[in-house]
Amino acid sequence: NNQYTAKKELTVTFTPEKESAQIHVIVSAEVVGLGTLIDEYITTTSDVTVAEIVEERMAAYGYSTVHDGTATGNNYYLRHIQKPGMMNGWSISEEERSLLEMEGYSIDENLTGADSLGERDFTAGSGWMITLNHYFIGQTMGTRAVRDGDEIYLIYTLDVGNDIGVDPDSGIYG
């Protein structure tokens, strides 16, 4: 009733510990007969992005990447993966060829080199797709932080994901 007020100022300092996260990383180019390039579990901190994990693991296996943007930005886009001789022994099955032809794709077998695999190498719909816990995440992998138990699956497609099991409507893989 006497209209008194009180003011109290607090200063809070928070220093979070970075949680560790065990992540399953898979890189596959099975649709062109190259099989699984990487399949491993790693332990990292939960403050890194999916793109940072992809870049780091590719480098650990001797691959380099051609990409747009930064591994911590919303504009990261993976165009090609490169390694000397990585395309040696590639093949596309007759069944896959038939499916691609039914979708209206023609297969260009004149690769620009034996050292790179990426977008538009075989068809207009070919390139690298990425899922996080079975959901297609596209160009946002530079802004997605990893958490314990995540599965990162980088997979090569010849048909904008239709040939590898990505549902175009829901973005769910598998």
MDTraj code that builds the backbone (N, CA, C; nanometers):
import mdtraj as md
import numpy as np

residues = "ASN ASN GLN TYR THR ALA LYS LYS GLU LEU THR VAL THR PHE THR PRO GLU LYS GLU SER ALA GLN ILE HIS VAL ILE VAL SER ALA GLU VAL VAL GLY LEU GLY THR LEU ILE ASP GLU TYR ILE THR THR THR SER ASP VAL THR VAL ALA GLU ILE VAL GLU GLU ARG MET ALA ALA TYR GLY TYR SER THR VAL HIS ASP GLY THR ALA THR GLY ASN ASN TYR TYR LEU ARG HIS ILE GLN LYS PRO GLY MET MET ASN GLY TRP SER ILE SER GLU GLU GLU ARG SER LEU LEU GLU MET GLU GLY TYR SER ILE ASP GLU ASN LEU THR GLY ALA ASP SER LEU GLY GLU ARG ASP PHE THR ALA GLY SER GLY TRP MET ILE THR LEU ASN HIS TYR PHE ILE GLY GLN THR MET GLY THR ARG ALA VAL ARG ASP GLY ASP GLU ILE TYR LEU ILE TYR THR LEU ASP VAL GLY ASN ASP ILE GLY VAL ASP PRO ASP SER GLY ILE TYR GLY".split()
xyz = np.array([
    [0.0801, -0.1191, 0.0000],
    [0.0000, 0.0000, 0.0000],
    [0.0850, 0.1263, 0.0000],
    [0.2053, 0.1162, 0.0530],
    [0.2912, 0.2335, 0.0613],
    [0.3704, 0.2556, -0.0673],
    [0.3555, 0.1677, -0.1666],
    [0.4180, 0.1767, -0.2984],
    [0.5700, 0.1784, -0.2941],
    [0.6263, 0.0906, -0.2155],
    [0.7705, 0.0724, -0.2134],
    [0.8080, -0.0291, -0.3209],
    [0.9228, -0.0128, -0.3819],
    [0.9740, -0.1108, -0.4780],
    [1.1144, -0.1488, -0.4374],
    [1.1515, -0.2653, -0.4773],
    [1.2874, -0.3134, -0.4503],
    [1.3468, -0.3623, -0.5822],
    [1.4732, -0.3397, -0.6016],
    [1.5411, -0.3824, -0.7232],
    [1.6597, -0.4665, -0.6813],
    [1.6734, -0.5823, -0.7464],
    [1.7837, -0.6725, -0.7157],
    [1.8488, -0.7117, -0.8477],
    [1.9799, -0.6974, -0.8595],
    [2.0522, -0.7343, -0.9806],
    [2.1361, -0.8571, -0.9523],
    [2.1307, -0.9525, -1.0433],
    [2.2076, -1.0758, -1.0326],
    [2.2927, -1.0921, -1.1573],
    [2.4108, -1.1427, -1.1407],
    [2.4960, -1.1780, -1.2533],
    [2.5168, -1.3284, -1.2475],
    [2.4791, -1.3959, -1.3566],
    [2.4920, -1.5411, -1.3634],
    [2.5929, -1.5743, -1.4723],
    [2.6889, -1.6566, -1.4394],
    [2.7869, -1.7027, -1.5367],
    [2.7667, -1.8519, -1.5565],
    [2.7515, -1.8922, -1.6834],
    [2.7268, -2.0316, -1.7151],
    [2.8334, -2.0789, -1.8128],
    [2.9041, -2.1810, -1.7770],
    [3.0034, -2.2411, -1.8640],
    [2.9640, -2.3867, -1.8851],
    [2.8931, -2.4144, -1.9942],
    [2.8468, -2.5516, -2.0137],
    [2.9608, -2.6457, -2.0521],
    [2.9512, -2.7660, -2.0040],
    [3.0448, -2.8684, -2.0483],
    [2.9939, -2.9218, -2.1803],
    [3.0851, -2.9434, -2.2710],
    [3.0457, -2.9996, -2.3990],
    [3.0203, -3.1484, -2.3789],
    [2.9003, -3.1892, -2.4116],
    [2.8669, -3.3303, -2.3982],
    [2.9306, -3.4082, -2.5107],
    [2.9733, -3.5296, -2.4797],
    [3.0250, -3.6128, -2.5872],
    [2.9070, -3.6810, -2.6554],
    [2.9277, -3.7143, -2.7819],
    [2.8227, -3.7777, -2.8606],
    [2.8850, -3.8882, -2.9445],
    [2.8258, -4.0063, -2.9402],
    [2.8683, -4.1137, -3.0285],
    [2.7791, -4.1092, -3.1518],
    [2.8426, -4.0991, -3.2676],
    [2.7736, -4.0800, -3.3946],
    [2.8086, -4.1945, -3.4886],
    [2.7106, -4.2419, -3.5635],
    [2.7339, -4.3423, -3.6672],
    [2.7403, -4.2691, -3.8007],
    [2.8521, -4.2835, -3.8727],
    [2.8734, -4.2159, -3.9997],
    [2.8844, -4.3208, -4.1100],
    [2.8000, -4.3060, -4.2131],
    [2.8016, -4.3975, -4.3264],
    [2.8100, -4.3140, -4.4533],
    [2.9001, -4.3517, -4.5440],
    [2.9103, -4.2887, -4.6752],
    [2.9029, -4.4016, -4.7771],
    [2.8061, -4.3931, -4.8684],
    [2.7805, -4.5031, -4.9599],
    [2.7630, -4.4552, -5.1032],
    [2.8208, -4.5317, -5.1960],
    [2.8028, -4.5072, -5.3397],
    [2.7656, -4.6395, -5.4069],
    [2.6746, -4.7112, -5.3442],
    [2.6360, -4.8440, -5.3930],
    [2.5677, -4.8404, -5.5288],
    [2.4924, -4.7350, -5.5596],
    [2.4209, -4.7306, -5.6874],
    [2.5143, -4.7256, -5.8072],
    [2.6403, -4.6916, -5.7849],
    [2.7385, -4.6946, -5.8934],
    [2.8438, -4.8024, -5.8685],
    [2.8083, -4.8998, -5.7866],
    [2.8927, -5.0171, -5.7666],
    [3.0166, -4.9961, -5.6819],
    [3.0258, -4.8856, -5.6107],
    [3.1453, -4.8594, -5.5297],
    [3.1277, -4.9005, -5.3845],
    [3.0091, -4.9426, -5.3466],
    [2.9850, -4.9929, -5.2115],
    [2.9875, -4.8851, -5.1053],
    [3.0151, -4.9290, -4.9836],
    [3.0214, -4.8387, -4.8694],
    [3.1644, -4.7882, -4.8555],
    [3.1808, -4.6576, -4.8583],
    [3.3135, -4.5961, -4.8492],
    [3.3563, -4.5774, -4.7042],
    [3.2611, -4.5464, -4.6164],
    [3.2879, -4.5278, -4.4744],
    [3.1694, -4.5839, -4.3962],
    [3.1973, -4.6569, -4.2912],
    [3.0934, -4.7041, -4.1991],
    [3.1615, -4.7173, -4.0637],
    [3.1419, -4.6172, -3.9788],
    [3.2121, -4.6165, -3.8513],
    [3.1338, -4.5421, -3.7446],
    [3.1665, -4.5724, -3.6212],
    [3.1146, -4.4990, -3.5063],
    [3.2275, -4.4109, -3.4562],
    [3.1959, -4.2859, -3.4302],
    [3.2961, -4.1936, -3.3762],
    [3.2400, -4.1269, -3.2518],
    [3.3305, -4.0788, -3.1684],
    [3.2907, -4.0007, -3.0521],
    [3.3406, -3.8592, -3.0739],
    [3.2516, -3.7648, -3.0564],
    [3.2826, -3.6238, -3.0781],
    [3.2103, -3.5436, -2.9709],
    [3.2159, -3.4128, -2.9820],
    [3.1388, -3.3283, -2.8909],
    [3.0089, -3.2891, -2.9589],
    [2.9080, -3.2621, -2.8802],
    [2.7756, -3.2354, -2.9357],
    [2.7586, -3.0921, -2.9860],
    [2.8669, -3.0179, -2.9968],
    [2.8553, -2.8804, -3.0474],
    [2.8994, -2.8676, -3.1929],
    [2.9356, -2.9781, -3.2581],
    [2.9787, -2.9713, -3.3977],
    [2.8600, -2.9987, -3.4891],
    [2.8692, -2.9496, -3.6118],
    [2.7599, -2.9677, -3.7069],
    [2.7795, -3.0955, -3.7879],
    [2.6714, -3.1369, -3.8516],
    [2.6768, -3.2538, -3.9390],
    [2.7814, -3.2311, -4.0483],
    [2.7841, -3.1125, -4.1065],
    [2.8806, -3.0815, -4.2124],
    [3.0241, -3.0897, -4.1616],
    [3.0486, -3.0447, -4.0391],
    [3.1837, -3.0551, -3.9830],
    [3.2252, -3.2016, -3.9681],
    [3.1311, -3.2854, -3.9245],
    [3.1603, -3.4286, -3.9118],
    [3.1910, -3.4878, -4.0487],
    [3.1089, -3.4555, -4.1490],
    [3.1297, -3.5072, -4.2844],
    [3.2667, -3.4647, -4.3360],
    [3.2993, -3.3377, -4.3235],
    [3.4291, -3.2883, -4.3711],
    [3.5455, -3.3584, -4.2995],
    [3.5341, -3.3705, -4.1699],
    [3.6430, -3.4300, -4.0903],
    [3.6605, -3.5783, -4.1230],
    [3.5512, -3.6527, -4.1345],
    [3.5615, -3.7961, -4.1613],
    [3.6080, -3.8235, -4.3037],
    [3.5628, -3.7436, -4.3997],
    [3.6091, -3.7611, -4.5370],
    [3.7603, -3.7405, -4.5432],
    [3.8094, -3.6360, -4.4781],
    [3.9535, -3.6087, -4.4761],
    [4.0300, -3.7222, -4.4078],
    [3.9727, -3.7781, -4.3013],
    [4.0397, -3.8878, -4.2295],
    [4.0592, -4.0099, -4.3182],
    [3.9749, -4.0274, -4.4176],
    [3.9849, -4.1410, -4.5097],
    [4.0513, -4.1034, -4.6420],
    [4.1097, -3.9852, -4.6500],
    [4.1840, -3.9445, -4.7685],
    [4.1005, -3.8812, -4.8783],
    [3.9754, -3.8483, -4.8492],
    [3.8887, -3.7831, -4.9469],
    [3.8937, -3.6319, -4.9264],
    [3.8685, -3.5593, -5.0327],
    [3.8471, -3.4156, -5.0214],
    [3.7089, -3.3873, -5.0790],
    [3.6562, -3.2709, -5.0481],
    [3.5223, -3.2361, -5.0947],
    [3.5246, -3.1064, -5.1734],
    [3.4296, -3.0949, -5.2638],
    [3.4019, -2.9693, -5.3322],
    [3.2637, -2.9302, -5.2825],
    [3.2547, -2.8147, -5.2199],
    [3.1282, -2.7735, -5.1606],
    [3.1129, -2.6218, -5.1647],
    [2.9894, -2.5785, -5.1490],
    [2.9591, -2.4366, -5.1349],
    [2.9434, -2.4082, -4.9862],
    [2.9644, -2.2839, -4.9475],
    [2.9394, -2.2415, -4.8102],
    [3.0420, -2.2929, -4.7117],
    [3.0061, -2.2824, -4.5845],
    [3.0939, -2.3248, -4.4767],
    [3.0274, -2.4358, -4.3963],
    [3.1087, -2.5129, -4.3284],
    [3.0588, -2.6269, -4.2513],
    [2.9802, -2.5844, -4.1273],
    [2.9757, -2.4555, -4.1001],
    [2.8965, -2.4059, -3.9865],
    [2.7917, -2.3049, -4.0314],
    [2.7604, -2.3049, -4.1601],
    [2.6631, -2.2094, -4.2116],
    [2.5445, -2.2775, -4.2769],
    [2.4400, -2.2012, -4.2998],
    [2.3201, -2.2584, -4.3597],
    [2.3300, -2.2729, -4.5108],
    [2.4455, -2.2420, -4.5676],
    [2.4640, -2.2503, -4.7118],
    [2.5588, -2.3631, -4.7539],
    [2.5909, -2.4542, -4.6632],
    [2.6802, -2.5656, -4.6978],
    [2.6080, -2.6602, -4.7938],
    [2.6719, -2.6881, -4.9072],
    [2.6152, -2.7797, -5.0064],
    [2.7290, -2.8624, -5.0646],
    [2.7223, -2.9932, -5.0491],
    [2.8266, -3.0843, -5.0974],
    [2.8040, -3.1147, -5.2451],
    [2.9018, -3.0826, -5.3270],
    [2.8908, -3.1045, -5.4717],
    [2.9629, -3.2324, -5.5163],
    [3.0859, -3.2516, -5.4714],
    [3.1664, -3.3667, -5.5151],
    [3.2520, -3.4185, -5.4005],
    [3.2796, -3.5452, -5.4065],
    [3.3797, -3.6074, -5.3193],
    [3.4910, -3.6553, -5.4115],
    [3.6146, -3.6315, -5.3697],
    [3.7287, -3.6632, -5.4545],
    [3.8320, -3.7474, -5.3803],
    [3.8941, -3.8381, -5.4547],
    [4.0070, -3.9176, -5.4051],
    [4.0689, -3.9825, -5.5277],
    [4.2001, -3.9831, -5.5379],
    [4.2622, -4.0443, -5.6558],
    [4.2140, -4.1880, -5.6777],
    [4.1643, -4.2125, -5.7982],
    [4.1215, -4.3459, -5.8382],
    [3.9908, -4.3947, -5.7787],
    [3.9145, -4.3073, -5.7128],
    [3.7951, -4.3535, -5.6425],
    [3.6892, -4.4127, -5.7352],
    [3.6905, -4.3782, -5.8613],
    [3.5891, -4.4291, -5.9537],
    [3.6308, -4.5579, -6.0240],
    [3.7485, -4.6084, -5.9951],
    [3.7920, -4.7339, -6.0558],
    [3.6951, -4.8453, -6.0179],
    [3.6434, -4.9148, -6.1193],
    [3.5542, -5.0270, -6.0953],
    [3.4070, -4.9915, -6.0819],
    [3.3676, -4.8682, -6.1115],
    [3.2270, -4.8316, -6.0983],
    [3.1432, -4.9111, -6.1982],
    [3.0175, -4.9302, -6.1630],
    [2.9243, -4.9973, -6.2544],
    [2.7817, -4.9644, -6.2110],
    [2.6927, -4.9621, -6.3075],
    [2.5505, -4.9423, -6.2810],
    [2.4792, -5.0669, -6.3298],
    [2.4025, -5.1290, -6.2433],
    [2.3350, -5.2544, -6.2776],
    [2.2329, -5.2328, -6.3887],
    [2.2010, -5.3410, -6.4588],
    [2.1004, -5.3346, -6.5652],
    [1.9641, -5.2958, -6.5085],
    [1.9326, -5.3463, -6.3897],
    [1.8060, -5.3118, -6.3251],
    [1.7989, -5.1612, -6.2978],
    [1.9080, -5.1056, -6.2459],
    [1.9138, -4.9616, -6.2189],
    [1.9025, -4.8815, -6.3479],
    [1.9704, -4.9272, -6.4525],
    [1.9633, -4.8590, -6.5819],
    [1.8192, -4.8553, -6.6336],
    [1.7491, -4.9678, -6.6224],
    [1.6098, -4.9750, -6.6682],
    [1.5219, -4.8781, -6.5903],
    [1.5395, -4.8753, -6.4579],
    [1.4606, -4.7837, -6.3751],
    [1.4883, -4.6380, -6.4121],
    [1.6140, -4.6059, -6.4355],
    [1.6497, -4.4688, -6.4728],
    [1.5886, -4.4311, -6.6068],
    [1.5914, -4.5241, -6.7011],
    [1.5323, -4.4970, -6.8322],
    [1.3819, -4.4761, -6.8204],
    [1.3146, -4.5547, -6.7330],
    [1.1707, -4.5362, -6.7110],
    [1.1407, -4.3996, -6.6500],
    [1.2339, -4.3465, -6.5714],
    [1.2175, -4.2140, -6.5110],
    [1.2521, -4.1021, -6.6095],
    [1.3036, -4.1396, -6.7273],
    [1.3360, -4.0406, -6.8291],
    [1.4803, -3.9935, -6.8269],
    [1.5650, -4.0612, -6.7514],
    [1.7059, -4.0228, -6.7451],
    [1.7869, -4.0966, -6.8502],
    [1.8814, -4.0275, -6.9083],
    [1.9820, -4.0941, -6.9903],
    [2.1103, -4.0948, -6.9085],
    [2.1855, -4.2016, -6.9200],
    [2.3073, -4.2180, -6.8405],
    [2.4268, -4.1715, -6.9217],
    [2.5000, -4.0771, -6.8659],
    [2.6220, -4.0281, -6.9282],
    [2.7391, -4.1003, -6.8633],
    [2.8023, -4.1879, -6.9388],
    [2.9132, -4.2663, -6.8840],
    [3.0481, -4.2020, -6.9098],
    [3.0504, -4.0852, -6.9704],
    [3.1754, -4.0141, -6.9964],
    [3.2104, -3.9276, -6.8760],
    [3.2680, -3.9903, -6.7751],
    [3.3031, -3.9188, -6.6524],
    [3.4129, -3.8178, -6.6795],
    [3.4091, -3.7102, -6.6030],
    [3.5115, -3.6076, -6.6184],
    [3.6448, -3.6517, -6.5599],
    [3.6453, -3.7561, -6.4794],
    [3.7695, -3.8072, -6.4233],
    [3.7435, -3.9254, -6.3325],
    [3.8492, -3.9994, -6.3069],
    [3.8382, -4.1175, -6.2210],
    [3.8570, -4.0830, -6.0743],
    [3.8677, -3.9538, -6.0446],
    [3.9008, -3.9121, -5.9089],
    [3.7877, -3.8393, -5.8366],
    [3.6681, -3.8333, -5.8940],
    [3.5627, -3.7518, -5.8358],
    [3.4258, -3.8136, -5.8618],
    [3.3365, -3.7997, -5.7629],
    [3.1981, -3.8434, -5.7776],
    [3.1096, -3.7344, -5.7187],
    [3.0142, -3.6864, -5.7999],
    [2.9296, -3.5801, -5.7494],
    [2.8096, -3.5530, -5.8367],
    [2.7570, -3.4333, -5.8215],
    [2.6327, -3.3974, -5.8885],
    [2.6478, -3.4028, -6.0402],
    [2.5452, -3.4574, -6.1023],
    [2.5321, -3.4664, -6.2486],
    [2.6424, -3.5468, -6.3159],
    [2.7091, -3.6341, -6.2415],
    [2.8128, -3.7151, -6.3049],
    [2.7550, -3.8200, -6.3994],
    [2.6417, -3.8779, -6.3676],
    [2.5823, -3.9816, -6.4523],
    [2.4481, -3.9401, -6.5107],
    [2.3670, -3.8697, -6.4330],
    [2.2356, -3.8249, -6.4780],
    [2.2134, -3.6828, -6.4281],
    [2.1081, -3.6205, -6.4788],
    [2.0728, -3.4860, -6.4325],
    [2.0269, -3.4883, -6.2872],
    [1.9870, -3.6049, -6.2369],
    [1.9387, -3.6166, -6.0990],
    [2.0377, -3.6797, -6.0036],
    [2.1651, -3.6888, -6.0430],
    [2.2626, -3.7552, -5.9559],
    [2.3327, -3.6559, -5.8643],
    [2.3751, -3.7062, -5.7498],
    [2.4481, -3.6250, -5.6533],
    [2.4442, -3.6888, -5.5159],
    [2.4996, -3.6195, -5.4196],
    [2.5060, -3.6686, -5.2815],
    [2.3845, -3.6202, -5.2037],
    [2.3225, -3.7115, -5.1314],
    [2.2121, -3.6769, -5.0410],
    [2.2546, -3.7157, -4.9006],
    [2.2013, -3.6456, -4.8028],
    [2.2381, -3.6758, -4.6647],
    [2.1133, -3.6870, -4.5792],
    [2.1148, -3.7874, -4.4933],
    [2.0072, -3.8009, -4.3959],
    [2.0677, -3.7964, -4.2566],
    [1.9904, -3.7436, -4.1658],
    [2.0246, -3.7447, -4.0243],
    [1.9116, -3.8191, -3.9556],
    [1.9449, -3.9341, -3.8991],
    [1.8450, -4.0194, -3.8337],
    [1.7286, -4.0502, -3.9278],
    [1.7632, -4.0817, -4.0518],
    [1.6699, -4.1256, -4.1558],
    [1.5839, -4.0141, -4.2141],
    [1.6143, -3.8876, -4.1860],
    [1.5429, -3.7753, -4.2453],
    [1.6387, -3.6972, -4.3347],
    [1.5974, -3.6731, -4.4568],
    [1.6755, -3.5956, -4.5510],
    [1.6904, -3.4532, -4.4982],
    [1.8152, -3.4037, -4.4912],
    [1.8364, -3.2694, -4.4370],
    [1.8921, -3.1711, -4.5385],
    [1.9330, -3.2156, -4.6546],
    [1.9736, -3.1250, -4.7619],
    [2.0805, -3.0253, -4.7231],
    [2.0587, -2.8990, -4.7590],
    [2.1590, -2.7955, -4.7399],
    [2.1706, -2.7469, -4.5963],
    [2.0916, -2.7971, -4.5055],
    [2.0965, -2.7467, -4.3693],
    [2.1989, -2.8177, -4.2817],
    [2.2800, -2.9050, -4.3393],
    [2.3719, -2.9804, -4.2534],
    [2.4797, -2.8931, -4.1898],
    [2.4977, -2.7716, -4.2363],
    [2.5921, -2.6798, -4.1736],
    [2.5364, -2.6123, -4.0495],
    [2.4081, -2.6288, -4.0243],
    [2.3465, -2.5672, -3.9068],
    [2.2916, -2.6711, -3.8094],
    [2.3008, -2.7976, -3.8432],
    [2.2486, -2.9037, -3.7567],
    [2.3594, -2.9561, -3.6658],
    [2.3449, -2.9337, -3.5382],
    [2.4401, -2.9865, -3.4416],
    [2.4084, -3.1341, -3.4169],
    [2.5115, -3.2129, -3.3948],
    [2.4910, -3.3551, -3.3694],
    [2.4592, -3.3794, -3.2229],
    [2.3905, -3.4905, -3.1993],
    [2.3584, -3.5342, -3.0639],
    [2.3961, -3.6799, -3.0499],
    [2.4101, -3.7221, -2.9274],
    [2.4457, -3.8600, -2.9004],
    [2.3453, -3.9545, -2.9657],
    [2.3961, -4.0544, -3.0364],
    [2.3116, -4.1542, -3.0996],
    [2.2706, -4.1219, -3.2423],
    [2.3116, -4.0064, -3.2950],
    [2.2742, -3.9698, -3.4316],
    [2.3379, -4.0629, -3.5341],
    [2.2675, -4.0797, -3.6474],
    [2.3219, -4.1514, -3.7622],
    [2.3249, -4.0558, -3.8798],
    [2.4433, -4.0352, -3.9335],
    [2.4637, -3.9511, -4.0504],
    [2.4880, -4.0447, -4.1680],
    [2.4041, -4.0346, -4.2698],
    [2.4146, -4.1229, -4.3853],
    [2.4269, -4.0368, -4.5104],
    [2.5450, -4.0366, -4.5688],
    [2.5726, -3.9647, -4.6924],
    [2.5703, -4.0687, -4.8035],
    [2.4777, -4.0533, -4.8973],
    [2.4549, -4.1577, -4.9966],
    [2.4426, -4.0967, -5.1357],
    [2.5042, -4.1633, -5.2320],
    [2.5004, -4.1151, -5.3693],
    [2.3744, -4.1656, -5.4381],
    [2.3094, -4.0772, -5.5125],
    [2.1870, -4.1103, -5.5845],
    [2.2024, -4.0773, -5.7322],
    [2.1331, -4.1531, -5.8142],
    [2.1280, -4.1247, -5.9575],
    [1.9932, -4.0652, -5.9975],
    [1.8962, -4.0660, -5.9053],
    [1.7589, -4.0289, -5.9374],
    [1.6964, -3.9434, -5.8271],
    [1.7641, -3.8392, -5.7848],
    [1.7162, -3.7451, -5.6837],
    [1.6588, -3.8166, -5.5608],
    [1.7196, -3.9281, -5.5241],
    [1.6790, -4.0023, -5.4046],
    [1.5806, -4.1141, -5.4272],
    [1.5110, -4.1165, -5.5411],
    [1.4129, -4.2221, -5.5659],
    [1.4763, -4.3610, -5.5699],
    [1.5997, -4.3707, -5.6177],
    [1.6667, -4.4997, -5.6313],
    [1.7293, -4.5487, -5.5011],
    [1.7322, -4.4654, -5.3988],
    [1.7947, -4.5056, -5.2720],
    [1.6960, -4.5090, -5.1568],
    [1.5681, -4.4846, -5.1861],
    [1.4664, -4.4985, -5.0834],
    [1.4292, -4.3731, -5.0089],
    [1.4562, -4.2551, -5.0622],
    [1.4125, -4.1308, -4.9980],
    [1.2737, -4.0971, -5.0507],
    [1.1766, -4.0853, -4.9607],
    [1.0415, -4.0471, -4.9982],
    [1.0417, -3.8977, -5.0279],
    [1.0127, -3.8583, -5.1533],
    [1.0211, -3.7166, -5.1907],
    [0.9211, -3.6271, -5.1163],
    [0.8108, -3.6834, -5.0697],
    [0.7108, -3.6025, -5.0007],
    [0.7469, -3.5783, -4.8541],
    [0.7912, -3.6836, -4.7855],
    [0.8188, -3.6699, -4.6428],
    [0.9655, -3.6422, -4.6132],
    [1.0557, -3.6754, -4.7082],
    [1.1977, -3.6597, -4.6813],
    [1.2546, -3.7697, -4.5932],
    [1.1775, -3.8769, -4.5733],
    [1.2226, -3.9868, -4.4884],
    [1.2970, -4.0898, -4.5723],
    [1.4086, -4.1348, -4.5231],
    [1.4890, -4.2355, -4.5908],
    [1.4603, -4.3717, -4.5302],
    [1.4490, -4.4715, -4.6168],
    [1.4399, -4.6095, -4.5697],
    [1.3096, -4.6744, -4.5856],
])
top = md.Topology()
chain = top.add_chain()
for i, resn in enumerate(residues, 1):
    res = top.add_residue(resn, chain, resSeq=i)
    for name in ("N", "CA", "C"):
        top.add_atom(name, md.element.get_by_symbol(name[0]), res)
traj = md.Trajectory(xyz[None], top)
